[in-house]
Amino acid sequence: MQAIQHIGYGEISENIKFTEIEKPTINKDEVLIETYAASVNPLDIKVIKGKLKGLGKYSLPATMGYDVSGKIVGKGENVSDFNIGDEVYAYVDKQGSFAEFVAVKQNIVSIKPKNTTFEEAASLPLVSLTASQVLKRANLKSGDKILIHAGSGGVGSLAIQLAKAKGAYVYTTTSTSNVAWVKELGADRVIDYKTEDYKTIVKDADVVLDTLGNQYTEDAFKVIKKGGKVITLVGPVDKETANRMKLNKIAKLYLAWKRRKITKNIKLKSAYYSLLLMRANVKQLNEVTNLLETGKIKTNIDKVFPLEDALNAILYVDKGRTKGKVVIKMK
Ligand SMILES: NC(=O)c1ccc[n+]([C@@H]2O[C@H](COP(=O)([O-])OP(=O)(O)OC[C@H]3O[C@@H](n4cnc5c(N)ncnc54)[C@H](OP(=O)(O)O)[C@@H]3O)[C@@H](O)[C@H]2O)c1
């Protein structure tokens, strides 16, 4: 079968190969999905560039891709939740969706929303699970004020809609050309970062979703209320997460040093700070399906590329200007 493989670490174009490989075999708890569409995430790029080596080892070459939609064409003997021919979508936690077929554990697969195309469905799993998990961790409630950075990105465009579905007041940042589009997604106050400073507009927020990192993580504490929450996707590792990572003493000390300014801000604001590392969660993906089917949220696709052109899809996402999601269409 045809696949896009990651063959080494570094420059994107030098470390991706469009190749022919064996069709995957499935174990007794897996389904074999014929891929109709997959979507590209900044995660794919971070993996190629070697930025996540610290979080675990990848054995190379590895088929890329975390989001998939398609049809079930094979199932292991323990699979009772699905039938051959079911239209499904999933966040594939061990990669492999940039290929004509992918083997996935049945307990992380969901039936595709009835009112979406395969391309639309493939745009959802990683970003919608991330946004759902952020709002859950923040315990976002109706009437809460949340600042969502990069509202025009894959995560932001979903997080805005999910936060509005919960009845929150949403501030979001984006650049001039995306302001009208992000407003349409439901944000209450869209802040054009080219002409406005969000720090002078957002006051006493209950929650900040930090998708940008560096100075944005630190500055989140300037706009939250006392006792507010900062959930980051890219900022320094918080103490609880570091403890769960089973690191040695030196690595823990290094992470504590990296978050020293955050630690100061947590104390100053009596704040909650957490680095969210998203996980597959079929219950949450089924909730996303429900919200889509009842018209409470919609998908946001920027561009669709054919499998042969996956390199350009990845290079496009690497520019960091994606409006919603980039999808690779296989069938
Ligand atoms: N920890 C986790 O589990 C997890 C999960 C998902 C994602 N992430 C990470 O979270 C980050 C965001 O992911 P994503 O998929 O949303 O990325 P993305 O779709 O690539 O984000 C692109 C968007 O960011 C906007 N943007 C760039 N700079 C901005 C700025 N200074 N202010 C406001 N908006 C800005 C761009 O809008 P303009 O063109 O208008 O600037 C563009 O629409 C990535 O680093 C990703 O790896 C982490």
PDBQT file of the ligand as one rigid body, heavy atoms in Angstrom, charges set to zero:
ROOT
HETATM    1  N1  LIG A 401      -0.288  19.395  24.129  1.00  0.00    +0.000 N 
HETATM    2  C1  LIG A 401      -1.135  18.828  23.268  1.00  0.00    +0.000 C 
HETATM    3  O1  LIG A 401      -1.677  17.737  23.512  1.00  0.00    +0.000 OA
HETATM    4  C2  LIG A 401      -1.451  19.527  21.981  1.00  0.00    +0.000 A 
HETATM    5  C3  LIG A 401      -2.585  19.170  21.252  1.00  0.00    +0.000 A 
HETATM    6  C4  LIG A 401      -2.884  19.887  20.092  1.00  0.00    +0.000 A 
HETATM    7  C5  LIG A 401      -2.051  20.918  19.667  1.00  0.00    +0.000 A 
HETATM    8  N2  LIG A 401      -0.943  21.208  20.390  1.00  0.00    +0.000 N 
HETATM    9  C6  LIG A 401      -0.063  22.312  19.982  1.00  0.00    +0.000 C 
HETATM   10  O2  LIG A 401      -0.815  23.521  20.059  1.00  0.00    +0.000 OA
HETATM   11  C7  LIG A 401      -0.386  24.418  19.065  1.00  0.00    +0.000 C 
HETATM   12  C8  LIG A 401      -1.594  24.891  18.266  1.00  0.00    +0.000 C 
HETATM   13  O3  LIG A 401      -2.094  23.812  17.495  1.00  0.00    +0.000 OA
HETATM   14  P1  LIG A 401      -3.049  24.081  16.242  1.00  0.00    +0.000 P 
HETATM   15  O4  LIG A 401      -3.334  22.768  15.614  1.00  0.00    +0.000 OA
HETATM   16  O5  LIG A 401      -4.188  24.936  16.632  1.00  0.00    +0.000 OA
HETATM   17  O6  LIG A 401      -2.047  24.926  15.322  1.00  0.00    +0.000 OA
HETATM   18  P2  LIG A 401      -2.296  25.587  13.892  1.00  0.00    +0.000 P 
HETATM   19  O7  LIG A 401      -3.625  25.196  13.373  1.00  0.00    +0.000 OA
HETATM   20  O8  LIG A 401      -1.111  25.317  13.049  1.00  0.00    +0.000 OA
HETATM   21  O9  LIG A 401      -2.292  27.150  14.236  1.00  0.00    +0.000 OA
HETATM   22  C9  LIG A 401      -2.255  28.048  13.178  1.00  0.00    +0.000 C 
HETATM   23  C10 LIG A 401      -2.991  29.300  13.582  1.00  0.00    +0.000 C 
HETATM   24  O10 LIG A 401      -2.257  29.996  14.594  1.00  0.00    +0.000 OA
HETATM   25  C11 LIG A 401      -2.548  31.371  14.448  1.00  0.00    +0.000 C 
HETATM   26  N3  LIG A 401      -1.497  32.173  15.063  1.00  0.00    +0.000 N 
HETATM   27  C12 LIG A 401      -0.165  32.108  14.824  1.00  0.00    +0.000 A 
HETATM   28  N4  LIG A 401       0.478  33.034  15.588  1.00  0.00    +0.000 NA
HETATM   29  C13 LIG A 401      -0.486  33.675  16.311  1.00  0.00    +0.000 A 
HETATM   30  C14 LIG A 401      -0.448  34.723  17.278  1.00  0.00    +0.000 A 
HETATM   31  N5  LIG A 401       0.698  35.289  17.662  1.00  0.00    +0.000 N 
HETATM   32  N6  LIG A 401      -1.609  35.120  17.838  1.00  0.00    +0.000 NA
HETATM   33  C15 LIG A 401      -2.791  34.544  17.475  1.00  0.00    +0.000 A 
HETATM   34  N7  LIG A 401      -2.891  33.561  16.543  1.00  0.00    +0.000 NA
HETATM   35  C16 LIG A 401      -1.745  33.137  15.978  1.00  0.00    +0.000 A 
HETATM   36  C17 LIG A 401      -2.591  31.572  12.944  1.00  0.00    +0.000 C 
HETATM   37  O11 LIG A 401      -3.440  32.657  12.674  1.00  0.00    +0.000 OA
HETATM   38  P3  LIG A 401      -2.896  33.916  11.829  1.00  0.00    +0.000 P 
HETATM   39  O12 LIG A 401      -2.490  33.364  10.497  1.00  0.00    +0.000 OA
HETATM   40  O13 LIG A 401      -4.071  34.832  11.807  1.00  0.00    +0.000 OA
HETATM   41  O14 LIG A 401      -1.718  34.452  12.604  1.00  0.00    +0.000 OA
HETATM   42  C18 LIG A 401      -3.181  30.251  12.420  1.00  0.00    +0.000 C 
HETATM   43  O15 LIG A 401      -4.557  30.336  12.129  1.00  0.00    +0.000 OA
HETATM   44  C19 LIG A 401       0.664  23.675  18.252  1.00  0.00    +0.000 C 
HETATM   45  O16 LIG A 401       1.948  24.013  18.723  1.00  0.00    +0.000 OA
HETATM   46  C20 LIG A 401       0.382  22.215  18.541  1.00  0.00    +0.000 C 
HETATM   47  O17 LIG A 401       1.498  21.366  18.379  1.00  0.00    +0.000 OA
HETATM   48  C21 LIG A 401      -0.605  20.537  21.524  1.00  0.00    +0.000 A 
ENDROOT
TORSDOF 0
